[in-house]
Amino acid sequence: MLRIKSNRNLFFTIVSAPLFITILILAVLTAINPRDRQNPTDCDIITRNIAKSLYAFEGNPAETLSESNILQPYLFTNRDEYLEELDTHLEGVKNSLKADIVYIMDTNGLVIASSSAVGSDPLTGNNYGFRPYFRKALRGEAAIYPGLGVTTDQRGIYYSAPLRERGGKIIAVIVIKVNVNRLEKELYKYDDPTFIITKEQVIFASNRPELLYHYILPIDESTLENIYRSNQFASTELRPFIHITNDATITFKNRDYYAQMVPLKNTGWKLIKLNSDRSLTNSKYSNKIYAITLSSLLFILALIYYIALYRFSAREKELNADIKLYKNLFSLGPDAVCVTDIEGSILSHNEAFSQLFGYEPKTIESMNIRDFYADPETDRPRLLYRLDLKKSLRNYILVMKTKDGKLLRTSNSLIRIDHKGNQVIESVIRDISEAEIEKRQLRTAQKREMIGIMSSGLAHDFNNILAAINASASLIRYSTNNDQSGGIEEIVLTIENAVEKGSTLVKRISSLARHEEGKYSLIDLARLLNEIHDIFRKTVPSNIKTTICLNTDRSRIKGDPVQIEQVILNILINASHSMSIMKQDQLNKGGTITTTLETVEKNDLISFFPTCDNDFYICISISDTGVGIPSDLQERVFEPFFTTKDKTKGSGLGLSMVFDIIKQHGGLIRFESEENRGTTFFIYFPYANIE
């Protein structure tokens, strides 16, 4: 808790007052008798900002990329798939640098790999061997080159550098083109004509678009010919502009200007700014203005400081009040809260923590959080490992014990924080034992509902089995009475098969109806789906067709077979209802249920589930052609007791239980539905990769 001594304000005042008074006196003396100093001109400021723009990548980005040696492996092979990977890599470089295009040329000037381009297709297959930046790179030098794209017709700054193999031989040239808008953005801050010329004196960036592609007189005819030959500005015709020298007064568009010309470092370019009469600064008074401004600023800062000092005292009182408020919230909160160090020693706890575990507060102060775990040797290391990975955990399930040995199932939210240079863990603990009991009761109710739905269909199968047994028994009696014992063995075999089928049906129903806690094991989803469909086909009306498609040989997951079966049956039953009892038109009842099993990779699920953390999932998709779910009700589908069926035909517990079971298995679920067109549920379980 923050405590501030009452005499601290007086200490600050005694120490800081002389300091500010000294600064103010020095500032006033400077204003009265200013020392000579050189203030930066407009051109100096512009060139600094342009340099930042040109080298925003900490140097020539092409040279940096070539020195990293990450592109060379792609260039030592002729396989097409490596060139496709190289295109993808260059696209990433383009996006990270916010460039127009990034491409690689072989030693003949042919583009062999390219990112996409702004305003045109990639440049792969084009030849730019005539460009100076290419020829300079072939000589082993990095280049920065202004020009107009021959293909894209867009002005830009080209950065180039050679790509070498390990022996130092140049094998390719990397080129990065950045839009010239980065430079012109700085030029457009000024009203007077401001532009940049190349080392050949051609204007390629300006706040006056009409000045582009003019050259400053005088210029050699051979220089012009070289520019046209290199296609530096594509097919644009260059036009002459007036002769300009530094510090000269020139006339442009019937106005007089004072010219400033400053070279741009490491480029060979120059910045030219034409200052109108109104913008010429009388530097005679600049130093005094600077000193007066500084004095005023320091005075304002001193005033702000003393106001802040006054406010600090008031804020201290407010802060202490806030601390008291949060301490009350900590103490009186309904959930158990405790703060521990990394070793587990309890540093602080609230009253709810004492009440939950039944210990006196003073006793808890000398205890370790491990004393409250049902299995501290396993649970504590596992929790710390998860906390190291994610820094915070929400709804982490732990079995804890009270003073009298009672076990509690708790939901824990934890976070690691730095407190006074030490790492501590803050935990909020909620007893969910009763909530878990309620969930089990809801799940049992839902199981009973499903058994009731399936019973009518299964009764027909039992009647067929019993009829087969009865007929076989009659045949045995007949054969015995007529001394025809030769066919009895075959008849007995028929009876055994019928009994086995009946036994299988009984086992399936009894496993679904049992109430004990689930036991996790390896499950072959392909086999389980086939078994479920064998039963389900016999429970639906004949106008509903069921199909199953197994599109993967990876079908193993870890879970409770009974609960997984409950999930699949529930969605299948809902699908059949959407094509039968929920359809108003008797003539259109019926349809098709399609169940598909396939493998899905993590990257395919990120857009739906950003937090999924397994590499592979087994997906069960169940599609129907039923009534669908109205769009305004779709967000409520997994709520307990919510149903789109008639209240007499559904409890609304099914999908709520489905969601809960899938979550407990580390799985994911989503659905797509269109009213009067049908619904598809997608269930994803983590693949159990156990060799």
N, C-alpha and C positions, 0 to 999 in steps of 0.2 A: 504494500500500500504506500502511496506517495505521501510523504510528510515534508512540509516546507517550513523552515524556521521563521519565526516572526520578524527577526532582525535582518533577514536576507535582503529585503527591499532597501534598508538603510545602507547595507554594504554595497549593493549595486550603485546606489546614488553617489556614495563617496568616491568609488573607484572610477565610474564612468563620466561624471560631470567634468572633471579637469581634462579628460581625454577629448571630449567633444568641444570644450571651450578652446583647447589648443588647436584643433583642426579648423575651427571657425576663424581663429586669428590668422593662421597661415593662409587660409583661402582668401581672406580680405586683403592681406599683404600682397598676395599674388595678383589680385585684381588691381591694386593700386600701382604696383611696380612689376608688371608681368615680365617673365623671362622670355627670351626668344625661344620659340619652339616651332618645329615644322609639322603642320597639320596635313593629314593625307588629303589629296585631291580626289575629285569624283572618279577619275580614271583609276586611281590606286584601289579604291573601294571596289569598282566594277571588276578589275582584273583579279582581285583576290576572290571574289565570289564566283567568277568564271572558272578560276583554277580549281575551286572546290567542286564545281559541277563536272569539270573535265576529269578530275582525279577523285571522284566520289568513291571509286572502288579501291582506293589506296594504291594508285598507280595504274598502268595500262592493264585492263582486265584480261586482254588476250595474252599478254606476257605472263601474268599471274597464273592463268589457266594452263599455259604451255609448260610452265615450270613445275606444276603439280603432278605431271606424268600420269594423270588419270585417263587421258584420251588415247595414249599410245597403244594400249593393248588391243583396242578395236581396229587399229590400222595395220596390224601385222597379219591379218587374215583376209581372205577374199570371200569368206562366207557371207551370204546376203543377210542372215539373221543378225550377225554382228553389226552390220551397217544399219539395220533397223533399230537395234538397241542404241547405236550411236546417235541416230536422229532423235530418239526419245530423250537421251541424255542432253543433247544440245537444246531441246525444247525446255528442259528444266533450267539450264543455264540462262536461256533467254528470259524466262519468267523471273528468276531470282535477281537478275540485273536490270529488269524492266527495259530490255533492249528491243530493237525492231526485229533483228534477226541475228542468228549465229550460224556460221557455216565453216566447213573445212574444204580446202582446195589441195589437190595433189600438186606435184612439182611442175606439172604442165599448165596449171591454172584452172583445171577442171574441178567443179564443185562435186565432191563425192558424198557429202552428208550435209544436211541442213535442217534447221528448225523451221517451223512455219514462219511466214513473213507477214508483216502488216500491210494489207492491201493487195497481196498477190500470193501465188503458190510458192512452195519451197523452191530454192534455187538449184536443187540437185540436177546435174547434167549441163548447166551453163558453164561457160568458160570466161574467166575474167583475168586471164594472164597479162592483159595489157595494162592493168591497174598498177600505179606506182607502189601502192602499199604491198601488193603481192611481190613485186620484184625486190623491194627493200627487205621483205621478210626472207626471201630466198638467199639474200646476202647475209642472213643471220642477225638482222636488226629488227627490233620492235618498231612499229610505226603508228602514228596518229595522223589521220588524213581526212580532210573535209571533202565532201563530194555529193553528187546527185546520183541516186541509184539508176542504173541503166534499165533495170527490169521493173523496179517498183516506182520510179519517178518521184522518190522521196528524198529530201535532203537529210544528211546525217553525218555523224562523225564515225569514221571507220578506225577501229583499233585492230592491228594485226601483229602476229608474232610467229616465228618458226616453231614447228613441232619436230623434235629430234628423237632418234632412236638412242639406245644406250651408248652406242659408240660415238654419238655426237653428230651423226649424219642427219641432214634435214630431209624428212620424209613427207612433210605436209605443211600447210599454213592454216592457222586458225584466225578467223575474222569475226569481230563483233561490231555490229552497227547500232549506234545509239542515235535517237532522233535529235535534230538540232534544236528542238524546242527547249531543251535544258539550258542552252546558252541564251537564246532569245528571250527567255523568261526574265533574265536579269536586265537585258537591254531595254525591254518595254517599260521598265520603271522610270525611264527618263523621257521628257518631252522633246528635247533637242535631238537631232540626228546622231545616232550612235551605231557603229557597225564594226565588224571584224573582217580583216582581209587576210588572205592566204599569203604564203611567202612569195607567190607570184603576183601579189597585190590585187587579187580578185575578191570582191565583196561576196561572202557566202552566208552571213548572218547579220540582221539589221532590224531595228525597230521601225524602219521605213521599208516596206516590201518593194517599193518602186526602185530602191537602190540595189537590189540583189542582182548578181551577175554583171555588174559594172567593174571595170578595172581602173585602178588609179594610174593616171598618166605620170611619167612616160612609162612605156612597156616595150620590150623587145618583140619583134615579129617572130623570132624563133621560140620565145617563151609562149606566145599565143598558139603557135603550131603544136608545141608539145602538149599544151592543155587540151586542144581539140583531139590530138592523136590518142591521148590517154583516156578520153571520154570522162574526164573528171566531173564535168557538169552535163553529161549525156550529150544531147544534140542542141543544147541551149546556145543561142548566139550571144557572145559577150560584147558589151558596149562600153565605150570610153567614159570616164568621169574626170572631173577637174583634178589638176595637180594639187597635192596637199603635202605640206611640210609641217613639222612640229612647231608650235608656238607662233604659227603664221596666222594672219587675218585673211579670211577668204570670203568670197561672195557666193552664196548659193540660194537660188530662187529669190533673187532680189533682196537678200538679207545678209548682213555681215555676221560672221561667226569667228570665234577664236578657237583654233584647232589644237586639240591635245592628242598625242600619239604615244602609246605605251606598248612595248613588246609583251607578248604572253609567253611566260617561261616554258621552255622545253618543247615548244611547238613550231617556232619560226613564224607565227602569226602576229598580227598587231591589232590593238584596239584603237579606234579613232572616235573621238567625241567632238562634235561641233557645238561649242557653247555660244548661245545668243547673248546679246549685251545684258539683258536683264538677269542672266544667270551668272555673270562674272562677279566674283566675290571680292569685296574690298578687304584684303587681309589685314589692313592697318589696325582694325579694331577687333580682329578675331580672337586674339589672346585675352583681351579684357572681357569680351563676351563670354569666353570659355570659363574664365576665373569667376566671374559673377554668377554664371549658371551653376558652377560647382559649389560656390558658397551657398547659394539658395538651396541647392539640393541637400547639402549637408545640414543646413538649418532645418529643413523639412524633416530629414531623417532623425535629427536630435529631438524634434518635437514629437515625431511618431514614437520614438523610443520611450520618452517620458510618459506619453499617453498609454503605451503598451505596458509600462511598468505599473502604472496606476491600475490598469485593467487586470494585470497579473494577480494582484491581491484579491480582486473580486472573483477572478476565475478560480483562485485557490479555494475559496469558500464553496463555489459551485462544484468544483471537482470533489471536494470532501463529501459534499452532499450526494453526488453521484455514486461515490464509492460506498457510502452507507446504503444507498438504494440497491446497488448490485449485490452488496453483502447480504441484504435482506432476501433478495431473489435467490441467491445461492443457498441461504439457510432454510427458506420456507418453501422451496420448489418441491413439487410432488414426486419427482424422480430422484433416485439416489445419485448423488454426485460426490466424486472423490478425486483428489489430485495426488499422484504418486511420482516418485523419481523412477529412473530406468530400472533400478534394482527392485522396485516394488514397494519401498517404504512409503507409508501413507503420510502425506504432508498436510492434507486438509480434507475435510468431509463435511457434509451437511447432516441435518437432523434426520432426513428421510433415509440416509444410508444407515444410520444407527438403528432406526426402526425396522428397516427391511431385514437386517441380519441379526438383530436382537442383542447387540453388544452395547455397553456403556460407552459414551464418547471418549472418555479418558483411556479406556482399554484399547479402543481402536487406534489411538495415536501411537501406541507402541507396537502395532501389528503390521504385517506385510500383506499386500493384496493377494499373494499366493495362498494365504490362510483361508481365503473365501472361495477358492476354486475347488470343484469336486475332484479334478485330476490336474493338480498344478504342474506335475512333471511333463505332461504333454501339452496342456492348454497354454501355459505361459510362454514357452519358446515359440509355439505356433503363432500366437497373437503378436509377439514382438516382431517376428519375421514378416507377417502381413503388414504391420504398421510401418516397418522400415521401407517396404515397397511403395505404399500409398500415402504415408504421412498421416492419413486420417481414415477411419472406418465408420460406417454407419450400419446399424442393425446387425452387428456381429453377435452370433448366438453363442452363449456360454452356459454351461451347467455350473451353478454356484451353490454353496451350502450355508445355512444359517448356524447360529450358535448351538441350537439343539440338534444339528445334523440333518435337518430337512433340506432336500435338494430342490433348487429353484431353476427353472429354465428362464434365462434372462436375455434381453436384447441390449447390446452395448454399443454406444457411439463414443469413439475415442479419437483424440487428436494429440499429436506431439507438438509442443510449443517450447520456445526458448524463454526461460524465466531467470533473469539475473545471471546470465551466462551458463545456466545449466538446463539440460533437457528434462522436461517433465511431461507426464501423460495425464490429460484430463479425461475422465470417464463419466458418462451419464448412463446409469443402469436402470432398466425397467423390467419388472417381473412380468413375464408373459405366460406363466404357467396356466392360469385360468383361460387365457385367450387360446392356448394350444388345445385345451380340453374342448372348448367350444368349436374349434376347427375340426377336431376329430368327430364331434357329434354331427356337425354339418356334413362331413364326408360320409358318415354312416347313413344319414338320411338320404343323401344323394344316391348311395349304392342301392338302398332299398327301392328308390324310385326307378332306377334302371332295371332292377330285377323284375319289378312289376311290369315294366314295359315289354321286357323280353319273354315273360312267362307264357303269354298266349301263343307266341310262335313256337316256343320250345315244347309246349304241350302237344302240338301236332306231331312233332318228331317222336316224343315218348309213346304216343298212341301207335305210330308205325312200328316202333321197336317191339312194343308189347304184342302187337298183332303178329309180327314175325315169330315171336317166341310161342305164342298160343298156337299158331298154325303148325309150327314144328312139333310141338307136343302132341297135337292131334295125329300127325303123321307117324310119330313113334308108336302111339297107341294102336293105330291101324296096322302098322307093320308087325307089331307084336302079336296081335290077334290073328293075323293071316300068315304067321311064320315067315315073314319077309324081312329078315334081320340084316340083309346085305346093305340096305341104304341108311341104316341107323347112324353110322359114323358121320356121313355127310350131313344128316339132319342135325346131329349134335353140334357139328362145327358151325352150322347156321345159327344155332341158339347162342353159342359162345360169342360169335361176332356181334350179334344183336345186343347181348349183355355188355360187351366191351364198349359199344357205341353209347349205350345208356349210361354206363359208368363214367365215360369221358364227359358227357353232358353234365352229369351231377357234379363231377370234380370242378368243371369250369364255373358253374353257378356257385358252388360252395366256396371256391377260392375268391370269387368276386365279393361274396357276402361276409367273409370272415372279418373280424374286428381288430385283430392284433396289429401291432406296429409293423411297418414294412421292413423287409430285410433286403438289403442291396446285394446284387450279384450281377454277373455278366449276362446280358440279354441279347439274343439274336433277333433284331427287330423284323427281319425278313420272315423268319419262321413264325414269330408271334403274330404278325399281320395276317399270314395265311390261316393260322388257327382261328383268329378272331373273325375273319371273313367267312370261314366255314360255318360258324354259328350264326353270324349276322345275316347271311343270305336267306336263312330259313325263317327269320323273324320279320322280314319286310314284305309288303304286298308284291304281287307278281308284276305290277306295272312299274316297279322300281328296279333298275338294272344296276348291278355292282361290278366294277372292274378293279383290278389291282395291277400296278406296273412296278416291278422291282428293277431300278436302273443303276444299281450299284452293288458291288460285292463287299463293300464296307458297311456292315449293318450292326456292329456290336456297340452297345452302350452299357453303362453301369447304372443300375437302378433297381427299384422294386417292381417285379413283373406284374403284380396285382394292380399297383397304382398306374403303371403304364397302360395296362389293359383297360383300366377304368377311364383314362384319358381318351383313348382311341374309340372305345365303345360310345362314350358320351357324345363325341363329335359326330360319329356315324349315325347315332339315333337322332340327334338334332337335324342332320342332313336329311334323313328319311322323313321326319316330321315336316320339314320345309317344303317337301314335294307331295305331302299327303294331307294331314289334318289341318295344315295352315293354308292350303289353297282353297279359295272360295269356289272356284269353278270345278265342278265334279269331272267335266270332260277333259280338262287339262291336267288332272292329277297324274303323278308319276314323273319319271325322269331317270337320270343317271348319276350314280355316285362313283367317282374315280379316286382311288387312293394310289399315291405315287411315293416311292422311296428312292432318295438320291443323296449324294454327298455334296455339301456346300462348303466352300472355303471362307475363311474369316473376311477376306477383302470384299466378298460379295454381300456381306451382312452389315458392314460398317455404316452404310447410309441409313439402315433401319435401326441398328442397335450399336451406337458409337462405343459402348463400354464392353462389347463382347471380347473375350480374351482367349478363346481356344482357336487353334489353327484350322481344325476341321469340325464340322457338325453333320449329323445325319438328319436329313429333313424328311418329315412325313407331311405330305400335302393331301388334304381331303377336300374335294370339290363336289358341289352339287349344282343342280339346275333348278333350284327351288325359288322361293319368293324373295330371297335376299333380305338384307337388313336396311331399313331406312337410314339415310345419311345422318339425320339429326339424332339417331339413337345409338350410333356405332360406338361412341366414346363410353357408353355405359354397359357394354356387353359383358364385361368381366365383374360387374358389381354383384354382390350377394343379393339374392331374392329379386333380381331384375330379370324379366323375361318378356319376349315378344309374342309368346304363345298365349292362348286363353288360360286364365288363372286356374281352371280345373284340369289343365293338361300339362302343367309344368310348375315347378317350385321356384325356378330361378337360381338353384344352387349349383347346377351342373358346370357351367363355364367358370364360375368362381372357384370351384374345387379344381378344375382343370388347370387354371392359372396358378393356383397355389402348388399343385403337385409338380408342374413343370419348373417353377421357380426353385423348389426344394432340390430338384435334380440338376440344377445349374443350367437349365434349358431356357429357350426363348420361344415366344409365340406371337404371331401377328395374323391378321386376316384381311382379305379384300372382298368387298361385297358391292353388288349393284342391285337395286330394287328391281324385282321381277326378272332378274337374269341369273341370280345364283350367288353362292358364297364359296370362298376357298380359305381354309385355315392352314397356316404353315407352322409346323411344330419343329423346333431345332433342339436336338440333344447332342451334348459333346461326344465326339467319337472316342471310344475306349481303345486306344492303340496299345494293346497288350500282346506282345509276341509270345 
